[in-house]
Amino acid sequence: MEPVLLRARGKADSRALATYLAAGGYEGLKKALAMTPEAVTQEVIASELRGRGGAGFPTGRKWTFVPKDHPGPRYLICNADESEPGTFKDRELIEHDPHMLLEGIAIASFAIKANTAYIYIRGEFVRWAQILETAIAEARERGLIGKNAMGSGYDVDIWVHRGAGAYICGEETALIESLEGKRGFPRLKPPFPAVVGVFGKPTVVNNVETLACVPHIITRGAAWFASIGRPRNTGPKMYCVSGHVARPGVYELPLGVTFREIIEKHCGGMRKGSTLKAFFPGGSSAPIMTAAEIDVRADFDACAEAGTMLGSGGVIVLDQSVDIVEAAANLAHFYAHESCGQCTPCREGSDWAMDILDRIAAGHGRAGDPDALLRICRFASQGMTICPLGDAFALPISSMVKKFRDEFDRRIAAASPLPQKKLPVLPWAGPRSGFGE
Amino acid sequence: MPTQPVVAASPAELKNLTFDAALEARIADVITHYPTKRAALLPVLWLCQERYGWIAPGVMEAVAVRLDESPAFVEGVVTFYTMYYTRPPARFVLQVCETLSCAVCGGRELVHHLEQRLGIRPGEKTADGEFQLVGVQCLGACGSAPVIQINDDYYESLTTATLDALLDELKGGA
């Protein structure tokens, strides 16, 4: 497939506005500004573009949820928080082609009649936030965005807002809270952000990759976009492959390729001396897949059918040297660290699962541990928490216990009891302790 | 540009703090990006951390006064996020990614190596205040694991040898 989103990768001076304009940049925005916002939305609906951040919700439909009769203001937020383990596509896009993202943001803002857009970028991405600031300044100076964008009478301001290190802020309502200057505590839904979002106003939150697809849909048409991939799973997708493959990195491929093709053809197979043991198909929050499931198609519907999810497209490949118990403990540390602490099943569950997994990994597992893990995971998922972080830790850990139960059992069979802790206990003072006398 | 060291102001300097004109101008500008003053809290804290090296209690109070918030609210926000330093950091903060992709591709070895070389455990500073070792969660650069973020910069696809060279360079360049 000819590269669409990554077409600038490897080109000289790819970030510059002149380079982007020479490649036909901002034509989509020009075309969109001559259309009605409804027609732009309709085009995106027809393209069947689905959100690339993880949930795979149809983007055009999300835009239609903004109330028509709202007096405004409305807001568009570009989610560049990218903190799902195994995902590193947004950074690649921003690094090579920041203007593609800005054009997508401007078109999406126009479609939902927003005059202000924020790019919420994770705090660690200092350099990439600077790249965006530079690009915004360039585009504003040229009159492509800002007041009276491209002479159309439409105003759109884009601001970069840096987070400060919290995985939870990738969840859209937590992101909104964080943008408002608060702790990143997810909100209950409904009301959905499209109705009550940032600053209490209608807000659409879209992922970087989703927004970067929009200019191409407008310039080349929905039919062209829908011709890539499979029905209901259309368009190019950036797959991020990490772990024990020969050539890890970001690969742009049509939705619906198999994981075998991604790993064996594009990543050059496994590293020398490695054999595939398992992989996460869409970031660490997706249920793990075994080597036998490599022929599953990497798209939203096929992954859901296989009992997992495409998520953000972050494929983490693990070879035979990886101990699944240790991998589970590693992820449990991540989720216990990143749980915001609002909901008991997630806050306590992730911590408890981490303790159990650490204990098994240290060689002190007990016979009931795998079932206890499954019970904790069941209680943290399926709508027991405000946001999906409960599911995000429960799904991978429960799937690892279920699919690699023998590894857990082997560890536990060879385990020794936990050495007794000496707790400081006060000597029994008798019934007459002296209190209250 | 080589990685710039953090220059942390002393706690005494940050008591009864008032912002100087240059910082005040940047704060006033950032507030215009948002419809509420509160929304400028994270960016203003970033500006302060850039200026003073860390977010001391005095900085929280000054920020609270500037944005019409209570110091307690500001402290609640500062401590929720992991990237605001509430204690003076070392000149170079070595943030080693510990999450799965990095862990299985050599991240663990990097941590062991740094512990040996610097004689400190994660969370600690070297005695000369030069380096601080911190284990962090996924940095979003899994394709070039293992990754270390030093202050504002990413260093990717590291080995113990390239890491050693890097530390020598940072220390020498100071």
Interface residues (C-beta under 8 A of the other chain):
Chain A: P73 E82 S83 E84 P85 G86 T87 F88 D90 R91 R122 G123 E124 F125 V126 R127 W159 H161 R162 G163 A164 G165 A166 Y167 S178 L179 E180 G181 K182 R183 G184 F199 C240 V241 S242 G243 H244 P248 G249 V250 S284 G314 I316 L318 S321 V322 A327 N330 L331 H333 F334 H337 E338 C340
Chain B: H33 Y34 P35 T36 R38 A39 A40 L41 L42 P43 L45 W46 L67 G76 V77 F80 Y81 T82 M83 Y84 E98 T99 L100 S101 A103 V104 C105 V136 Q137 C138 L139 G140 A141 C142 G143 S144 A145 Q149 D152 D153 Y154
